[in-house]
Amino acid sequence: MKILSTMILGVAAGAAFSLLSCQGGIGTKYSVGGTLTGLVGSGLVLEDDSGNDLQLASNGGFAFGGGLDDDAAYSVTVKTQPANPTQICIVRNGSGTIDRANVSNVIVSCTQTGRFVYVANQLSNDISAFAIVSVNGALVPVNGSPFVATGTTPTALVVDPNGEFLYVANNGSGSVSAFSIDALSGALTSAGLPAAAGSGPGAVCIDPTDHYLYVANLVSDNVSVYAIDNGVMRQIAGSPFSVGAEPAALKIDPNGNFLYVTNFSGANVAVFAIDLSTGSLSNISGSPFGAGGGPLSIAIDPTDSFAYVANEAAATIEEYSLNASTGALTAVSGSPIAVGSSPESLAIGPAGRYLYAANVAVNEVASYSITPASGRLSLLSTVGAGSLPINIVVDPSGQFVYAANYNSGDISAYAVDAATGALAPVAGSPFAAGGQPHSIAID
């Protein structure tokens, strides 16, 4: 009996040890951290719900000191915003419950009023660069602009979240170029040889942590994915990824978990989960989701609640509710809405109150209000643009809107009425760009 009892106690002790090992052990503490991007000011302080303060002075990874027990709740917020210059920092993925692992996916993104505008000019094979006049949104050419492209037919471009590099998709040469951005002047300098992409690259985006670059290849029906580090691009394992027929636009949700791809010929939106450790893509359940004819642009509101797709061929805007946990899209009741023209590009202001649509068939930009509860759009006003407004962007402060006019070779600039969302042309607008400006990015 004594021997049997000892054996039973030994087995029980072993089982208990195994259980403790799986749970991390009694007394194990877990850290909370993530990635900071876009910081240029000073004095940023984060805090968690345990009363810990964390002052950050540079972009990159961060973690709070100390630790939390398993099943403990956490909440990361901004205690003090940066100054010199004044910035607004927003926390994503900032709250949850510890589940036997360190938390490393908190994203803190800092922005300020836009400083520079960059324009990809297809025909003249160069990039126009402008400084933004902060008081009225007017554009002043940067010294040395336009800058010669390092590939053929630059079509799309994006500034990284830290404002240090500009990445350009070269449709004609099937490549992606990187340029370093001079923080004071906005001038561009080539950061090295272009990286090979697929056939007909026409859209680019970067994840909120500034780790991965995604390029939509319209002709080869896939998306190339690159790990990026200080302007250097390295294509990841498994890239390119098949996404659908003629991928025309890309967007990553604000929390950095999902990639949305509009497929022009497929008349749908494909959604992929992003592996945060590798950047690789995997289909989510229910994808692709139906859209109208010729979806060319997608916009996601900053609350990660709604998505909108411009269907050029159908002359409609599709409205979706977005499940931030799964990435799934569900059509809003009454969607799509007819716009009476061919919507080519969409952009949403940083407050999530207004959506702007560039309508190429009538050479105008339309303003819509977004109903917070349902995501429904209501037309507010329209304003004239140049010939064939092909791309539209909102500056990070939400004060100005810019449209690239493909046929007239210029940029229309508008001031946003904060109370109504209506647009009014900026003095001196439109501003001359290069031949066939196709895409705009703001730093």
C-alpha positions, 0 to 999 in steps of 0.5 A: 500500500505504501509503495502504491501510495508513493507511486500515485503521489509521484504521478500526481506530482508529475501531472501537476508539474506538466500542467504548471509548465504549460501555464508558464508556472506559478508567478510567471509575469508577462510583458506588454509592448509593441511598435511605435511609428511616426514619432518626430516630436518629444515628450511622448508618454504611454501608460498602462492600467497598472499606473506604469508610465513609459516615456518614448523618444524613438520609433521601433519596439517598446515594452512596459517594465514589470509584468502582468499575471495570466488572465490580467487585463491590460490597457495602454493609452497615451498619457502625454502627446508629443510636442516640438512639433505637436503630434497626435499619437493613437493606440491600436490593439491597446487593450485585452487580457493576458493569455499565457504569453507576452503581448507584442502587437500594440501599435502606437502611430503618431502623425502631424499636419502633412509636410510634403506631397509626392506625385508619381507621373507616369508619362514624364517618368518622374516624381513631383515633390511639393512642400505643403503650406501649413496655413492654407494647404497650397503646394510649393515645389521642393528644390530639385523636383521633379526627381527622376524615377529609377524604374519605368512608368511610376504608377503608385507610391507610399510613404512609410509610417516613420516618414523616412522612405518613399516606395514607388511601384513602377508599372512598366518595369515591373519593379519597386523603388525606394527613395530616402526622404530628407526630413527638412527639405522633402528632397528624394534620394535613391535608396538603391536598385529597384526590387523585382515585382510581378507584372504590372504593379499598380498599388502599394501599401505598408503595414502600420508597424513599418515592417512589410511592403505589399505590392499589387501586380495587376497583370500577374494577378498576385501580390508581392510582399517584402520585408523592409528595413531602412529602405532595403526590400527583401521578398519574403518566403512564399511571395508573390501570393495569388489574390484574384483577377486584376488586383487594383487596390490595396488597404490594410486595416488600422489594426494591421491584421488584414490586407484587403485587395480589390480585384477589378475583373473579379468584381470582388474584395479578397481579404487575407490575414497577415502573419505579424511575424513574417508578413505572409498572407492567408485567406480568411473565411468567406473571402472573396466578398462580392463588389460591383463592376470594376472595383478600383479603390478601397477605404477603411474608416479609422475605427475599423468598423466600415469599408468602402469600395469604388466600383468604377464600371458600375458607377457605385460605391459599395458600403460594408460593415467590417468585423475587426476580429475576423476581417469579414465584410458584410454589405450595409443595408441599401448598399451600393449607392449610385453616384451617377459617375465613375468613382475612381478613388476614395479617401476618408478623413482621420476623424472618420466623419467624411469620405471623399470620392474622385469621380472621373467621368464628370471631373469632380470630387464628392463629399459624403458624411459617414453615419456612425451607427450604420456606416451609410453614406450621405452626399454632402456636396461636390466640387470641380477638379481637373481633367480625369481626377484619378487619385485622391488623398487626405492630409493626416490632419484632415485639413486638406484634400488633394486630387491628381488630375491625370489628363490635365497634369496637375493637382487640385488642392482643397481646404476642408470645412471642419463643420460640414466636410465641404471642400473649397479650392485652395488659392493657386489650385490646381498646381502643375505636376508632371505628365499623367500624374497617377498617384499621390502620397503625403508625408 
